Amino acid sequence: MNVRLKDSMARGVYVLPSLFTSMGLFAGFYSLIAAIQGRFELAAWAIVAAAVFDMLDGRVARLLHAETAFGAEYDSLCDMLSFGIAPAVLMYLWALVQLPAELHKLAWLGAFFLAACAALRLARFNVQIGTQDKRYFQGLPTPGSALLIATAVLYHEESGIAPMPWLWWGASLVLAWLMVSGVRFISGKDIDLKKKHSVGMLVGMLIVIVLVTADPYRVPFAILLAYVLHGPMLSLWQQRKAARYRKARQQARARRRQESEVED
């Protein structure tokens, strides 16, 4: 009897993370249907919901020590729909389809690059698990790209602003490139909420929550845009810092050689 109870509990532990993953899949699929029906705001909110479930399934799996190869593969396949196909279709039907008729191929190619690069980004993430610096993502994470598109739709729908197709076609290419690039993005995975932190962090989190609650259509778009832009800026700053460090080391070695030559 005890063995059966333990087996049942074990199955429940492993099912729970997959349940959150399945809810994220459902939200992504619903976003796809809503976008096809022309209900772009609803499609955008569904992508936001998928991102919330994606965040929860990983946290729950780690909390319950229920991380498995099956769960990782299932999560990746679901992410492809929720953060690859659904946002690409939403971008196409919301903005890119408004390009001139003679440039229709450019419209769907822009959406295709979003989906294809999302697949490549997820595949690269899977093969690099356990070898990456957990403080950073290599390339823009697929939920980040999907959420920027979703919050952009919400911002435009709330403000009554028509999307500029050429602007978002260019944005599609930039987002696609960022996903497969080597640009670093802060992951936040090194922040342990169970440990003590400064009061400033709590105040900052409260400010963000208040701002998002006060204006859920504009503030999230500003936050996601800042996140997408910080990656290239961070990589540029780190490259310049590394270049200065290498130059300083070369100068130090040159000084030591000169000093040794003088002593000789």
N, C-alpha and C positions, 0 to 999 in steps of 0.2 A: 504493500500500500504506500509506504514512504517513498519507494523507488518511483512508483507511478506519479506521485505528487511532485517529486523533484523533476521528473521528465516533463510534466505538464508546465511547471513553472519555467523550466528552461526554454520550452517552446514559446511560452508567452513572452519571455524576455527578448527572444530573437524576432518574434513577430512584431513587437511594438515599433522598433525603428523602421521596419519595412512598411508598417501601416502608415507612418508619417510620409515615407517615400511615395507610397501609392496615392496619398492625398495630394502630394505635390504633382504627381503625374496627372491626376484628375483635374487639378487646377490648370495645368498647362494645356491639356486637351480642351478644356472648356474655353480657355483663351483663344485657341485656334478656331473653335466653332463660332465664338462671339465675333471674332475679327472677320470671318467669312460672311457673317450676317450683317456686318457694318456697324456693330455695337462696339466701337473702339474703346470707349471709356471702361466698359465692363471687361473687355479683353485685357486692358492694362491692369485693372485691379486683380484679375485672375493671375497674372504673372507675379504681381506683388505677393499674393497669397502663396503661390508656388515657392517663392523665395523664402517665405517664413517657414514653410514646411521643410524646405531643404536645410535650413539652419537647424531646425529642431531635430530632424532625424539623426544627424551626426552627433549632436549634443546628447541625445537620449542613448544612442549606441555606446558612446564613451562612458556615460554615467552608469549604465548597466553592464559594462564590459561585454557588450554583445556585438563587437565589430567582427565581421566575417568577410571572406572573399566574395561570397554571394551578395551580401549587402552592398559592398563597394561597387560591384558590377551592375547590380540592379539600380543603384543610385545614379551611376553614370549614364545608363540608358535612359532613365527618366529625365535626367538633366538635359539630355540632347533634345527631347521634345519641348520641355518647359522653357529652356534658356537658349535653344538653338533654332528649332523650327518655328515655335509659336511667335517669338519676337521678330523673326525674319518675315513671316507672313503678315504680322501686324504692321511692320514698317512698310512693306510693299503696298498693302491695301490702304493704309492711312496716308502715306505721303508719296512713295515712289511711283505709284500708278498714275499720278498727276503729271508726270513728265510728258512731253509731246509724243503723239502717237508714233512718229517715225523713230523715236528713241526708246520704244517700249522694251527692246532687248536690254538696254542699259538698266532699266528699272528692275527687271527680274534678276539680272546679274548682280546688282547691288545687294538684293535680298539673299541670293544664293551664296555670295561671299560671306555674309553673316553666318549662315547655317554651316557652310563648309569649314570656316575657321573655328566655329564653336566645337565642331566634331574633332578637329585637330587639337584644339586646346584641351578638351577632355581626355583624348587619347594620351597626350603628353603628360598630363597630370597623373594618369593612372600608372604609367611606367616610371614616374619619378617619385612615387610615394615612398617615404622613408629616407630619401636622399636630399630633399630640399630643405633649405633654411626655413623653419616654420614661421619666422617673423615676416616673410615676404612671399607673395605669389610671383611666379615667373610668367609674365603676361597678364593681361586683364582677365580676371575670372569671369566665366560665362554668366553667372548671376549679375555681376556688375554691369555688363553690356546690356543684358535683358532689362534690368531695372532702370537703366538710363533711358532706354526706349520707352518703357512703360510710363515712367514719370514724366517724360516729355509729352506723351500723348495726354496724360492727365492735365498737365500744365496748359497745353493748347486748348483742350476741350473746355476747361474751366474759364480760361481767359477769352474764349471765342476767337482765337487767332488761327487762321488757316496755316497749315504747315507749308514751308517752302521746299518743294521737291528737290531742287538742286542742292540746297543746304544739307538735307537729310540723306541724299545720295552720297555726298562727300563724307558725311558723318558715318554712314554705313561702312565705307571703305576704311576709314580711320579706326573704327571699332573692330573691324575684322582684323586689321593689321595688328592692333594692340593685343588682341587675344593670342596671336601666334608669335608675338615678338618676345624678346628677352627683357623687356621693360619690367622693372620691379614695382610691385604694388604692396603696400602694407596690408598684412593679413589680419592682424589683431589676435591671432591664435596664441600668442605668447602671454596674453593678458589672462591671468588666473583670477576669476571673480571670487574664489574661495579664500584668497589671500588679502591681506590688508593693503590698501592703497591710499593715496593722498585724498584729502577732502575735495581738492580741485577736480579730480576725475569724477567724483559723484556729482559735483555741481555742474560740470560740463555735460554729463549724461542727462541730468534733469533739464538743462537748458534746451538740449536737442529735442527731448521728448515734448516739452512745452511748445516749442516752435512748430514741430510736426503736427501736434494736436491742434494748434491754432490755425494752421494753414496746410492741410494735408495734400493740397494740389500743387503748391508752388515750392514749399520748403524742401520736400524730398528730392525734387528735380535739381534744386541748387546744391544739395548735399551730394547727390550722385554725380553731378557735373564736376564738382570740386574733387571728388574721389578719382574720377577718370583722368582729370588734368594733373593730379598730384603725382601720378606714376612717372610720366616723362620728366617732370620737374625733379623728382627724387632721383631718377637715374642719371640725369644730367649733373646734378649736384654731387652724387657719389663718384661719377667719372672724373669730375674736376678735382675732387678731394683726393682720389687715388692718383691722379696725374701729379698733383702737388707733392704727394708723399713720395712717389717714385723720383721726382726731381730732387727733393730734399735728400733722399738716400744717395743718389748719384753725386750730388754736391759734397755730401759727407765723405763718400769713398774717395772722391778726387782730392779733398783736403788731406785725408789720411795718407794718400800716396805722395802728395807734395811734402808732408811733414817727414815721411820716411826717407824721401830722397834727400832732404836737407840734412837729416841726421847722418846719412851715409856720407 
